Amino acid sequence: MSAHGEFVFVGCYTGETGGEGEGIALLRRDPGTGDLIRIGVAARTPSPSFLAQHPHLSVLYAVNELTAGTVSAFAVGEDASLTGLAVRSTGGADPCHLAVTADGRHLVVANYSSGSVSVHPLDDAGVPGERSDLLDLDGRGPVEDRQEGPHAHMVSPDPNGQGVLVVDLGSDRVWRARLDPHTGRLTAQPPLVVAAPGTGPRHLLRSADGALLLVGELAADLSWWRPAADGSLQRVGRVPASTTTAQNFPSEITSGRDGRFVYVGNRGPDTVSAFAWDGEAATLVAEVPTGGEWPRHIALLSEHLYVANERSHNVTVFRIDPDTGVPTAQGDPVAEPSPTCLLRWNAVPIKN
């Protein structure tokens, strides 16, 4: 952690995929005011569109969203400098999301275009090895130009076990798989969620009370799910992600630590919707313009919400009212080319 604040890494699209970014950028955040200052490019790597942190080590991971997909790992210095550790093939096309298992032993990656999930064992230093498995998904949906086959859009390891959830935009499902911690192999299981045809699930959020909240990119909705008798989840509620009539492709979903409010980014309307969540229903309390175009990613850091506006090439800042949950724009946008992901760097405690 910096004596003058904390760090935020920014993923982006680079020229290899039509973007204007140069690699993983670094911002400094003032924890008190929430203001951001751009420091520069921390690592030049192609289209690092999503980022993740090792739970126990100072290691940063980035997908490289290319036709021949790869994942890159970096050691993070005390000043947030990045040193390359390894680049590994994901065995699929256009990886768009990744996550580290809770025990820190494996990295899982969602290959969007090829509809598969790769697994990479991590050594004691957090360096990823070659793939230990590649799980191919199956299925399609009714939206011909978006659901002609499976499209893995998010991987979510169980925070307390060996399960992995895979959000599949192409088949309208959230798949379950079990990861063997010794072999690094995935065993596919029946889907946890079977969404309405044409939903296009994109990202999910696990609530503290056991519900699963799901953003549908194609149906432009927010739905929530609870356990059914057969062990799957059933939908118990649904609301539009935006009140506007413009075509909407929701992107990210996030919430605060207390779980009282949930936020969804809306591409098209270019807004963020704030919902009050009481464990039974999500109720819209506000929808605010993002101050940019195409909010690809949002991140809630303490009492501030940050929006990565991909097409207007900026990051905007909002202060969250702790009582109402309503975001209010704060300060000027920070210029950042083709931003797609925001990751606050949590300093790893030094062990004596």
C-alpha positions as semicolon CSV with decimal commas, in nm:
position;residue;x (nm);y (nm);z (nm)
1;M;0,000;0,000;0,000
2;S;0,128;0,343;-0,090
3;A;0,179;0,596;0,188
4;H;-0,010;0,841;-0,034
5;G;-0,307;0,624;-0,117
6;E;-0,384;0,295;-0,280
7;F;-0,353;0,160;-0,632
8;V;-0,606;0,064;-0,897
9;F;-0,508;-0,136;-1,204
10;V;-0,702;-0,087;-1,526
11;G;-0,745;-0,348;-1,799
12;C;-0,817;-0,243;-2,156
13;Y;-0,842;-0,332;-2,522
14;T;-0,527;-0,266;-2,724
15;G;-0,469;-0,229;-3,096
16;E;-0,467;-0,606;-3,147
17;T;-0,845;-0,607;-3,091
18;G;-0,937;-0,259;-3,213
19;G;-0,879;-0,073;-2,888
20;E;-0,663;0,226;-2,807
21;G;-0,503;0,109;-2,482
22;E;-0,138;0,012;-2,435
23;G;-0,166;-0,251;-2,164
24;I;-0,237;-0,260;-1,791
25;A;-0,259;0,096;-1,662
26;L;-0,201;0,213;-1,304
27;L;-0,400;0,471;-1,111
28;R;-0,353;0,604;-0,760
29;R;-0,666;0,637;-0,547
30;D;-0,708;0,869;-0,250
31;P;-0,904;0,656;0,002
32;G;-1,045;0,966;0,168
33;T;-1,172;1,162;-0,130
34;G;-1,200;0,877;-0,379
35;D;-1,014;1,080;-0,641
36;L;-0,803;0,902;-0,903
37;I;-0,471;1,009;-1,056
38;R;-0,328;0,827;-1,356
39;I;0,033;0,715;-1,307
40;G;0,093;0,544;-1,641
41;V;0,119;0,205;-1,809
42;A;0,236;-0,063;-1,567
43;A;0,277;-0,344;-1,823
44;R;0,245;-0,363;-2,199
45;T;0,049;-0,674;-2,285
46;P;-0,214;-0,734;-2,555
47;S;-0,580;-0,666;-2,466
48;P;-0,572;-0,740;-2,090
49;S;-0,951;-0,707;-2,074
50;F;-1,000;-0,859;-1,729
51;L;-0,778;-0,870;-1,420
52;A;-0,763;-1,074;-1,100
53;Q;-0,546;-1,093;-0,788
54;H;-0,405;-1,395;-0,608
55;P;-0,573;-1,424;-0,266
56;H;-0,249;-1,471;-0,073
57;L;0,036;-1,348;-0,293
58;S;0,138;-1,026;-0,466
59;V;0,056;-1,162;-0,811
60;L;-0,173;-1,009;-1,073
61;Y;-0,334;-1,208;-1,356
62;A;-0,473;-1,078;-1,685
63;V;-0,650;-1,244;-1,972
64;N;-0,521;-1,156;-2,318
65;E;-0,843;-1,145;-2,517
66;L;-0,705;-1,269;-2,849
67;T;-0,815;-1,528;-3,104
68;A;-0,537;-1,748;-2,971
69;G;-0,611;-1,669;-2,608
70;T;-0,349;-1,640;-2,338
71;V;-0,327;-1,548;-1,973
72;S;-0,042;-1,342;-1,828
73;A;0,088;-1,330;-1,470
74;F;0,282;-1,047;-1,306
75;A;0,461;-1,003;-0,975
76;V;0,348;-0,680;-0,809
77;G;0,605;-0,464;-0,632
78;E;0,543;-0,242;-0,330
79;D;0,513;0,052;-0,569
80;A;0,266;-0,148;-0,784
81;S;0,526;-0,205;-1,054
82;L;0,461;-0,518;-1,260
83;T;0,719;-0,784;-1,349
84;G;0,616;-1,052;-1,595
85;L;0,616;-1,408;-1,462
86;A;0,456;-1,622;-1,733
87;V;0,227;-1,625;-2,035
88;R;0,020;-1,939;-2,092
89;S;-0,217;-2,047;-2,366
90;T;-0,578;-2,084;-2,254
91;G;-0,652;-2,329;-2,536
92;G;-0,946;-2,118;-2,649
93;A;-1,050;-1,799;-2,823
94;D;-1,106;-1,458;-2,668
95;P;-1,069;-1,524;-2,293
96;C;-1,274;-1,255;-2,116
97;H;-1,274;-1,344;-1,745
98;L;-1,056;-1,525;-1,492
99;A;-1,042;-1,601;-1,121
100;V;-0,818;-1,773;-0,867
101;T;-0,961;-2,047;-0,646
102;A;-0,993;-1,968;-0,276
103;D;-0,701;-2,195;-0,183
104;G;-0,476;-2,012;-0,431
105;R;-0,379;-2,330;-0,614
106;H;-0,552;-2,286;-0,950
107;L;-0,640;-2,018;-1,202
108;V;-0,958;-2,069;-1,407
109;V;-1,028;-1,879;-1,729
110;A;-1,344;-1,830;-1,939
111;N;-1,283;-1,850;-2,315
112;Y;-1,573;-1,656;-2,463
113;S;-1,573;-1,730;-2,836
114;S;-1,481;-2,098;-2,809
115;G;-1,709;-2,160;-2,510
116;S;-1,459;-2,333;-2,284
117;V;-1,291;-2,307;-1,944
118;S;-0,919;-2,362;-1,894
119;V;-0,750;-2,451;-1,566
120;H;-0,390;-2,360;-1,480
121;P;-0,211;-2,491;-1,169
122;L;-0,031;-2,224;-0,966
123;D;0,300;-2,296;-0,795
124;D;0,400;-2,167;-0,452
125;A;0,496;-1,832;-0,605
126;G;0,164;-1,801;-0,788
127;V;0,314;-1,867;-1,130
128;P;0,067;-2,043;-1,363
129;G;0,169;-2,363;-1,539
130;E;0,040;-2,508;-1,863
131;R;-0,325;-2,610;-1,870
132;S;-0,426;-2,900;-1,649
133;D;-0,769;-2,912;-1,814
134;L;-0,990;-2,756;-2,079
135;L;-1,365;-2,801;-2,029
136;D;-1,577;-2,751;-2,342
137;L;-1,931;-2,630;-2,286
138;D;-2,231;-2,721;-2,499
139;G;-2,560;-2,560;-2,599
140;R;-2,707;-2,266;-2,783
141;G;-2,989;-2,013;-2,756
142;P;-3,248;-1,842;-2,975
143;V;-3,055;-1,521;-3,048
144;E;-2,886;-1,631;-3,369
145;D;-2,608;-1,374;-3,388
146;R;-2,508;-1,411;-3,022
147;Q;-2,610;-1,762;-2,915
148;E;-2,501;-1,988;-3,201
149;G;-2,297;-2,186;-2,948
150;P;-2,166;-2,169;-2,591
151;H;-1,996;-1,847;-2,477
152;A;-1,835;-1,864;-2,133
153;H;-1,847;-1,511;-1,993
154;M;-1,753;-1,554;-1,627
155;V;-1,597;-1,809;-1,394
156;S;-1,679;-1,798;-1,023
157;P;-1,498;-2,040;-0,790
158;D;-1,676;-2,139;-0,470
159;P;-1,531;-1,926;-0,187
160;N;-1,564;-2,222;0,050
161;G;-1,514;-2,534;-0,161
162;Q;-1,403;-2,692;-0,488
163;G;-1,696;-2,593;-0,707
164;V;-1,675;-2,355;-1,002
165;L;-1,970;-2,176;-1,161
166;V;-1,949;-2,088;-1,530
167;V;-2,182;-1,822;-1,669
168;D;-2,263;-1,916;-2,030
169;L;-2,418;-1,639;-2,241
170;G;-2,461;-1,871;-2,536
171;S;-2,669;-2,148;-2,377
172;D;-2,862;-1,941;-2,119
173;R;-2,712;-2,143;-1,837
174;V;-2,492;-2,119;-1,533
175;W;-2,298;-2,444;-1,532
176;R;-2,152;-2,624;-1,232
177;A;-1,819;-2,804;-1,227
178;R;-1,604;-2,959;-0,957
179;L;-1,234;-2,885;-0,959
180;D;-1,009;-3,161;-0,827
181;P;-0,746;-2,974;-0,620
182;H;-0,485;-3,243;-0,686
183;T;-0,520;-3,306;-1,059
184;G;-0,656;-2,970;-1,167
185;R;-0,929;-3,143;-1,364
186;L;-1,288;-3,018;-1,393
187;T;-1,585;-3,253;-1,370
188;A;-1,897;-3,112;-1,532
189;Q;-2,224;-3,132;-1,340
190;P;-2,587;-3,045;-1,428
191;P;-2,651;-2,672;-1,469
192;L;-2,724;-2,471;-1,157
193;V;-2,934;-2,218;-1,348
194;V;-3,141;-2,264;-1,663
195;A;-3,246;-1,912;-1,758
196;A;-3,527;-1,815;-1,993
197;P;-3,430;-1,854;-2,361
198;G;-3,256;-1,543;-2,488
199;T;-3,146;-1,420;-2,145
200;G;-2,777;-1,426;-2,231
201;P;-2,634;-1,452;-1,877
202;R;-2,320;-1,242;-1,844
203;H;-2,210;-1,198;-1,482
204;L;-2,336;-1,314;-1,143
205;L;-2,318;-1,197;-0,785
206;R;-2,338;-1,425;-0,479
207;S;-2,531;-1,248;-0,205
208;A;-2,445;-1,294;0,160
209;D;-2,789;-1,445;0,225
210;G;-2,740;-1,726;-0,026
211;A;-2,918;-1,586;-0,330
212;L;-2,759;-1,565;-0,672
213;L;-2,815;-1,245;-0,870
214;L;-2,770;-1,270;-1,245
215;V;-2,734;-1,005;-1,515
216;G;-2,881;-1,099;-1,853
217;E;-2,696;-0,916;-2,129
218;L;-2,944;-1,003;-2,405
219;A;-3,267;-0,977;-2,202
220;A;-3,136;-0,661;-2,032
221;D;-3,253;-0,779;-1,692
222;L;-3,149;-0,850;-1,335
223;S;-3,285;-1,174;-1,189
224;W;-3,238;-1,351;-0,857
225;W;-3,241;-1,720;-0,781
226;R;-3,289;-1,946;-0,478
227;P;-3,230;-2,321;-0,421
228;A;-3,492;-2,566;-0,547
229;A;-3,560;-2,918;-0,419
230;D;-3,340;-3,081;-0,685
231;G;-3,034;-2,875;-0,588
232;S;-3,061;-2,636;-0,881
233;L;-3,171;-2,275;-0,846
234;Q;-3,510;-2,138;-0,944
235;R;-3,582;-1,781;-1,042
236;V;-3,784;-1,601;-0,778
237;G;-3,769;-1,248;-0,917
238;R;-3,673;-1,032;-1,213
239;V;-3,659;-0,662;-1,299
240;P;-3,537;-0,464;-1,603
241;A;-3,179;-0,349;-1,562
242;S;-3,268;0,000;-1,688
243;T;-3,578;0,217;-1,712
244;T;-3,477;0,363;-2,047
245;T;-3,622;0,248;-2,378
246;A;-3,281;0,245;-2,548
247;Q;-3,130;-0,088;-2,644
248;N;-2,941;-0,207;-2,338
249;F;-2,661;-0,458;-2,290
250;P;-2,591;-0,474;-1,914
251;S;-2,231;-0,542;-1,822
252;E;-2,118;-0,575;-1,460
253;I;-2,297;-0,625;-1,128
254;T;-2,153;-0,540;-0,788
255;S;-2,258;-0,460;-0,433
256;G;-2,121;-0,311;-0,113
257;R;-1,994;-0,509;0,182
258;D;-2,324;-0,490;0,368
259;G;-2,512;-0,611;0,059
260;R;-2,794;-0,354;0,098
261;F;-2,748;-0,211;-0,251
262;V;-2,669;-0,369;-0,587
263;Y;-2,536;-0,181;-0,889
264;V;-2,559;-0,271;-1,259
265;G;-2,380;-0,104;-1,550
266;N;-2,593;-0,043;-1,861
267;R;-2,429;-0,019;-2,203
268;G;-2,649;0,162;-2,450
269;P;-2,832;0,387;-2,204
270;D;-2,485;0,451;-2,053
271;T;-2,614;0,451;-1,699
272;V;-2,565;0,277;-1,366
273;S;-2,876;0,142;-1,195
274;A;-2,882;0,125;-0,815
275;F;-3,112;-0,134;-0,656
276;A;-3,201;-0,179;-0,291
277;W;-3,165;-0,549;-0,201
278;D;-3,348;-0,688;0,102
279;G;-3,292;-1,058;0,037
280;E;-3,629;-1,098;-0,128
281;A;-3,637;-0,838;-0,406
282;A;-3,429;-0,580;-0,588
283;T;-3,599;-0,240;-0,600
284;L;-3,467;0,036;-0,825
285;V;-3,376;0,346;-0,622
286;A;-3,183;0,542;-0,886
287;E;-3,044;0,532;-1,238
288;V;-2,768;0,780;-1,317
289;P;-2,569;0,866;-1,633
290;T;-2,213;0,736;-1,621
291;G;-2,058;1,048;-1,771
292;G;-1,918;0,837;-2,054
293;E;-2,004;0,581;-2,321
294;W;-2,034;0,203;-2,293
295;P;-1,975;0,128;-1,923
296;R;-1,792;-0,202;-1,960
297;H;-1,708;-0,246;-1,592
298;I;-1,796;-0,096;-1,255
299;A;-1,621;-0,133;-0,920
300;L;-1,740;-0,031;-0,574
301;L;-1,454;0,070;-0,345
302;S;-1,570;0,173;0,000
303;E;-1,814;0,462;-0,052
304;H;-1,712;0,528;-0,413
305;L;-1,828;0,371;-0,737
306;Y;-1,595;0,373;-1,038
307;V;-1,706;0,321;-1,399
308;A;-1,481;0,214;-1,687
309;N;-1,639;0,375;-1,995
310;E;-1,484;0,181;-2,280
311;R;-1,591;0,390;-2,580
312;S;-1,545;0,737;-2,432
313;H;-1,202;0,636;-2,298
314;N;-1,248;0,750;-1,941
315;V;-1,310;0,641;-1,584
316;T;-1,575;0,828;-1,386
317;V;-1,617;0,851;-1,009
318;F;-1,937;0,851;-0,801
319;R;-1,988;0,894;-0,430
320;I;-2,246;0,660;-0,280
321;D;-2,491;0,792;-0,022
322;P;-2,460;0,534;0,261
323;D;-2,829;0,566;0,355
324;T;-3,002;0,574;0,016
325;G;-2,741;0,397;-0,198
326;V;-2,774;0,665;-0,466
327;P;-2,456;0,747;-0,666
328;T;-2,364;1,112;-0,725
329;A;-2,103;1,211;-0,985
330;Q;-1,781;1,346;-0,835
331;G;-1,505;1,546;-1,003
332;D;-1,381;1,518;-1,360
333;P;-1,340;1,191;-1,551
334;V;-0,993;1,040;-1,569
335;A;-0,875;0,986;-1,927
336;E;-0,798;0,619;-1,992
337;P;-0,796;0,458;-2,339
338;S;-1,046;0,172;-2,397
339;P;-1,085;0,073;-2,028
340;T;-1,255;-0,261;-1,963
341;C;-1,178;-0,359;-1,602
342;L;-1,093;-0,193;-1,271
343;L;-0,910;-0,376;-0,992
344;R;-0,816;-0,222;-0,659
345;W;-0,484;-0,366;-0,551
346;N;-0,509;-0,512;-0,202
347;A;-0,164;-0,522;-0,051
348;V;-0,070;-0,867;0,077
349;P;0,043;-0,863;0,443
350;I;0,408;-0,945;0,495
351;K;0,450;-1,262;0,702
352;N;0,716;-1,256;0,972
